[in-house]
Amino acid sequence: MTLHPDLNLPTLDELDRLTPEELAARLGGLSGTLGERLGIQLLTATRERLTARMPVEGNRQPAGRLHGGASLALAEELASIGSWLNLDVRRQVAVGVDVSGTHVRGVTGGFVTAEAVLAYRGRTVMVWTVEVRDERGRTTTLARCTCNVVTHAAD
């Protein structure tokens, strides 16, 4: 399996040493990815909790509100990165296999912030809950993302 050439996942020692903000800075902004296209900025990252923000501008539906698909892509981005932090990526990766959400409030401008929390960690599956909020802290989307753990041969 070919991983993104700029992916700089930490070693176990680095995971214990880096602050959530340092880890987020190291993991974010991979060129040519959907996360980059959507403008997702990773803010904090630990094995159990991640936060990120995303602009509404450029991610709107025709009705002028934040596109629900962009909110779900944000949720899956956080769940995937969080899952990878719980694996030995020399032999395993995590891939999103299910994402669902309920959009409870529209957003027309500014940024949204998402917080993903690890709800279940198993050998072959991880489940994350994600809450997306507007700039006033109001919930806009409640999402859940399931990632499967896939074993691969080392290159």
Contacts in CASP RR format, 6 or more apart in sequence:
PFRMAT RR
TARGET T0000
AUTHOR 0000-0000-0000
METHOD contacts of the structure
MODEL  1
MTLHPDLNLPTLDELDRLTPEELAARLGGLSGTLGERLGIQLLTATRERL
TARMPVEGNRQPAGRLHGGASLALAEELASIGSWLNLDVRRQVAVGVDVS
GTHVRGVTGGFVTAEAVLAYRGRTVMVWTVEVRDERGRTTTLARCTCNVV
THAAD
1 93 0 8 1.000
1 150 0 8 1.000
1 152 0 8 1.000
1 153 0 8 1.000
1 155 0 8 1.000
2 155 0 8 1.000
3 89 0 8 1.000
3 93 0 8 1.000
4 30 0 8 1.000
4 33 0 8 1.000
6 29 0 8 1.000
6 30 0 8 1.000
6 31 0 8 1.000
7 27 0 8 1.000
7 30 0 8 1.000
8 26 0 8 1.000
8 27 0 8 1.000
9 27 0 8 1.000
9 84 0 8 1.000
9 85 0 8 1.000
9 89 0 8 1.000
10 18 0 8 1.000
10 23 0 8 1.000
10 26 0 8 1.000
10 85 0 8 1.000
15 23 0 8 1.000
15 47 0 8 1.000
15 85 0 8 1.000
18 26 0 8 1.000
20 44 0 8 1.000
20 45 0 8 1.000
20 46 0 8 1.000
20 49 0 8 1.000
21 43 0 8 1.000
21 44 0 8 1.000
23 44 0 8 1.000
23 45 0 8 1.000
23 46 0 8 1.000
23 85 0 8 1.000
24 42 0 8 1.000
24 43 0 8 1.000
24 44 0 8 1.000
24 45 0 8 1.000
24 50 0 8 1.000
24 51 0 8 1.000
24 52 0 8 1.000
25 42 0 8 1.000
27 42 0 8 1.000
27 45 0 8 1.000
27 81 0 8 1.000
28 41 0 8 1.000
28 42 0 8 1.000
28 81 0 8 1.000
29 35 0 8 1.000
29 36 0 8 1.000
29 40 0 8 1.000
29 41 0 8 1.000
29 42 0 8 1.000
30 36 0 8 1.000
34 73 0 8 1.000
34 77 0 8 1.000
35 73 0 8 1.000
35 77 0 8 1.000
38 54 0 8 1.000
38 59 0 8 1.000
38 70 0 8 1.000
38 73 0 8 1.000
38 74 0 8 1.000
39 54 0 8 1.000
39 55 0 8 1.000
39 59 0 8 1.000
40 52 0 8 1.000
40 53 0 8 1.000
40 54 0 8 1.000
40 73 0 8 1.000
40 74 0 8 1.000
40 77 0 8 1.000
41 52 0 8 1.000
41 53 0 8 1.000
41 54 0 8 1.000
42 50 0 8 1.000
42 51 0 8 1.000
42 52 0 8 1.000
42 78 0 8 1.000
42 81 0 8 1.000
43 51 0 8 1.000
43 52 0 8 1.000
43 53 0 8 1.000
43 113 0 8 1.000
44 50 0 8 1.000
44 51 0 8 1.000
45 81 0 8 1.000
45 82 0 8 1.000
45 85 0 8 1.000
46 85 0 8 1.000
47 82 0 8 1.000
47 85 0 8 1.000
47 86 0 8 1.000
47 118 0 8 1.000
48 117 0 8 1.000
48 118 0 8 1.000
49 115 0 8 1.000
49 116 0 8 1.000
49 117 0 8 1.000
49 118 0 8 1.000
50 78 0 8 1.000
50 81 0 8 1.000
50 82 0 8 1.000
50 115 0 8 1.000
50 116 0 8 1.000
51 78 0 8 1.000
51 113 0 8 1.000
51 114 0 8 1.000
51 115 0 8 1.000
51 116 0 8 1.000
52 74 0 8 1.000
52 77 0 8 1.000
52 78 0 8 1.000
52 113 0 8 1.000
52 114 0 8 1.000
53 111 0 8 1.000
53 112 0 8 1.000
53 113 0 8 1.000
53 114 0 8 1.000
54 70 0 8 1.000
54 74 0 8 1.000
54 111 0 8 1.000
54 112 0 8 1.000
54 114 0 8 1.000
55 110 0 8 1.000
55 111 0 8 1.000
56 66 0 8 1.000
56 107 0 8 1.000
56 108 0 8 1.000
56 109 0 8 1.000
56 110 0 8 1.000
56 111 0 8 1.000
56 112 0 8 1.000
57 109 0 8 1.000
57 110 0 8 1.000
59 66 0 8 1.000
59 67 0 8 1.000
59 70 0 8 1.000
60 66 0 8 1.000
60 67 0 8 1.000
60 108 0 8 1.000
61 67 0 8 1.000
61 68 0 8 1.000
64 108 0 8 1.000
65 106 0 8 1.000
65 107 0 8 1.000
65 108 0 8 1.000
66 106 0 8 1.000
66 107 0 8 1.000
66 108 0 8 1.000
66 109 0 8 1.000
66 112 0 8 1.000
66 140 0 8 1.000
68 103 0 8 1.000
68 141 0 8 1.000
71 101 0 8 1.000
71 103 0 8 1.000
71 112 0 8 1.000
71 114 0 8 1.000
71 132 0 8 1.000
71 140 0 8 1.000
71 141 0 8 1.000
71 143 0 8 1.000
72 99 0 8 1.000
72 100 0 8 1.000
72 101 0 8 1.000
72 141 0 8 1.000
72 143 0 8 1.000
74 112 0 8 1.000
74 114 0 8 1.000
74 130 0 8 1.000
74 132 0 8 1.000
75 99 0 8 1.000
75 101 0 8 1.000
75 114 0 8 1.000
75 116 0 8 1.000
75 128 0 8 1.000
75 130 0 8 1.000
75 132 0 8 1.000
75 141 0 8 1.000
75 143 0 8 1.000
75 144 0 8 1.000
75 145 0 8 1.000
76 96 0 8 1.000
76 99 0 8 1.000
76 145 0 8 1.000
78 114 0 8 1.000
78 116 0 8 1.000
78 128 0 8 1.000
78 130 0 8 1.000
78 145 0 8 1.000
79 96 0 8 1.000
79 99 0 8 1.000
79 116 0 8 1.000
79 126 0 8 1.000
79 128 0 8 1.000
79 130 0 8 1.000
79 145 0 8 1.000
79 146 0 8 1.000
79 147 0 8 1.000
80 94 0 8 1.000
80 95 0 8 1.000
80 96 0 8 1.000
80 145 0 8 1.000
80 147 0 8 1.000
82 94 0 8 1.000
82 116 0 8 1.000
82 118 0 8 1.000
82 126 0 8 1.000
82 128 0 8 1.000
83 94 0 8 1.000
83 96 0 8 1.000
83 126 0 8 1.000
83 128 0 8 1.000
83 147 0 8 1.000
83 149 0 8 1.000
84 93 0 8 1.000
84 94 0 8 1.000
86 94 0 8 1.000
86 118 0 8 1.000
86 121 0 8 1.000
86 126 0 8 1.000
87 93 0 8 1.000
87 94 0 8 1.000
87 149 0 8 1.000
90 154 0 8 1.000
91 151 0 8 1.000
91 152 0 8 1.000
91 153 0 8 1.000
91 154 0 8 1.000
92 149 0 8 1.000
92 150 0 8 1.000
92 151 0 8 1.000
92 152 0 8 1.000
93 149 0 8 1.000
93 150 0 8 1.000
93 152 0 8 1.000
94 126 0 8 1.000
94 147 0 8 1.000
94 148 0 8 1.000
94 149 0 8 1.000
94 150 0 8 1.000
95 147 0 8 1.000
95 148 0 8 1.000
95 150 0 8 1.000
96 145 0 8 1.000
96 146 0 8 1.000
96 147 0 8 1.000
96 148 0 8 1.000
97 146 0 8 1.000
97 147 0 8 1.000
97 148 0 8 1.000
98 144 0 8 1.000
98 145 0 8 1.000
98 146 0 8 1.000
99 143 0 8 1.000
99 144 0 8 1.000
99 145 0 8 1.000
99 146 0 8 1.000
100 143 0 8 1.000
100 144 0 8 1.000
101 141 0 8 1.000
101 142 0 8 1.000
101 143 0 8 1.000
101 144 0 8 1.000
102 141 0 8 1.000
102 142 0 8 1.000
102 143 0 8 1.000
103 140 0 8 1.000
103 141 0 8 1.000
104 139 0 8 1.000
104 140 0 8 1.000
104 141 0 8 1.000
104 142 0 8 1.000
105 134 0 8 1.000
105 138 0 8 1.000
105 139 0 8 1.000
105 140 0 8 1.000
106 134 0 8 1.000
106 140 0 8 1.000
107 134 0 8 1.000
107 140 0 8 1.000
110 134 0 8 1.000
110 135 0 8 1.000
111 135 0 8 1.000
112 132 0 8 1.000
112 133 0 8 1.000
112 134 0 8 1.000
112 135 0 8 1.000
112 140 0 8 1.000
113 132 0 8 1.000
113 133 0 8 1.000
113 135 0 8 1.000
113 137 0 8 1.000
114 130 0 8 1.000
114 131 0 8 1.000
114 132 0 8 1.000
114 133 0 8 1.000
115 130 0 8 1.000
115 131 0 8 1.000
115 133 0 8 1.000
116 128 0 8 1.000
116 129 0 8 1.000
116 130 0 8 1.000
116 145 0 8 1.000
117 128 0 8 1.000
117 129 0 8 1.000
117 130 0 8 1.000
118 126 0 8 1.000
118 127 0 8 1.000
118 128 0 8 1.000
119 127 0 8 1.000
119 128 0 8 1.000
119 129 0 8 1.000
119 144 0 8 1.000
120 126 0 8 1.000
120 127 0 8 1.000
122 149 0 8 1.000
123 149 0 8 1.000
124 148 0 8 1.000
124 149 0 8 1.000
125 146 0 8 1.000
125 147 0 8 1.000
125 148 0 8 1.000
125 149 0 8 1.000
126 146 0 8 1.000
126 147 0 8 1.000
126 149 0 8 1.000
127 144 0 8 1.000
127 145 0 8 1.000
127 146 0 8 1.000
127 147 0 8 1.000
128 144 0 8 1.000
128 145 0 8 1.000
128 146 0 8 1.000
128 147 0 8 1.000
129 142 0 8 1.000
129 143 0 8 1.000
129 144 0 8 1.000
130 141 0 8 1.000
130 142 0 8 1.000
130 143 0 8 1.000
130 144 0 8 1.000
130 145 0 8 1.000
131 139 0 8 1.000
131 141 0 8 1.000
131 142 0 8 1.000
131 143 0 8 1.000
132 139 0 8 1.000
132 140 0 8 1.000
132 141 0 8 1.000
132 142 0 8 1.000
132 143 0 8 1.000
133 139 0 8 1.000
133 140 0 8 1.000
134 140 0 8 1.000
END
